[in-house]
Amino acid sequence: MASITRSHVGPRLSEMAVHNGTVYLAGQVPDDTTQDIRGQTAQVLGMVDRLLGEAGSDKSRLLAVQIFLADIGDIGAMNEVWDAWVSAGHTPPRATVQAKMANAAYKIEIVVTAAQK
């Protein structure tokens, strides 16, 4: 039976779990909610980079991404940051939807699944 490794475990959730070479990240949200959608997106993608690195993966190994926006009208600005970040030739399957956030100051939340190297 394959083991499950959890990282950054808290009482409610783990930031990451790894099972059979697949990395599952919890929804990542910005720390600095005073920033606009571009700033919040950059923050969240930085968190994704850090967690994937800890798991022995990177953005070129993305299997699926779910993006939740508080305002779907922010999709253009978010995509500018996303397009500059994502690995060319390795763009993952992705869904982007509008959602009511757990914290009204969050403009974005991103959920990632990736393969280890």
Beta strands, then each sheet from edge to edge (+ up, - down):
strand 1: 4-9
strand 2: 14-19
strand 3: 22-25
strand 4: 62-69
strand 5: 94-98
strand 6: 108-115
sheet 1: 1+ 2- 3+ 6- 4+ 5+
end
